[in-house]
Amino acid sequence: MDLALKGKGALVTGSTTGIGEAVVRRLAAEGVRVIVHDRNAAQADPLLNALRTEGADAALVLGDLNTDAEADHVVSQALDAFEGVDIPSTTPVVFSDSRGWTSNLLNGIRFTTTTLLLWCE
């Protein structure tokens, strides 16, 4: 399927497992320049290497979206990686600790707000 996205840049948060990984892989298959995001390089590197081996133009940004400063840092890294992000995507992450869905929802809102504010600058 051709979604006419070839050459666009995408940042997918929480993209090393589950839904996020599926989104990154599908976008890469469409020729999108993908930015893999995680809090942990050791967890992100296998996916990043696999995407590159498959011919994808892929980069990595690290950071926790639990604070405004970290969200700013993640989005700034992504904007620098491909000189822009055309497709921001936040994906749900299931936490195994007490942060739960409230934190997950706030992280998504923080990411979206940060991305929109940086786009408007």
Helices and strands as residue ranges (DSSP letters): E 9-13, H 18-29, E 33-38, H 41-53, E 58-62, H 68-81, E 87-90, H 100-120
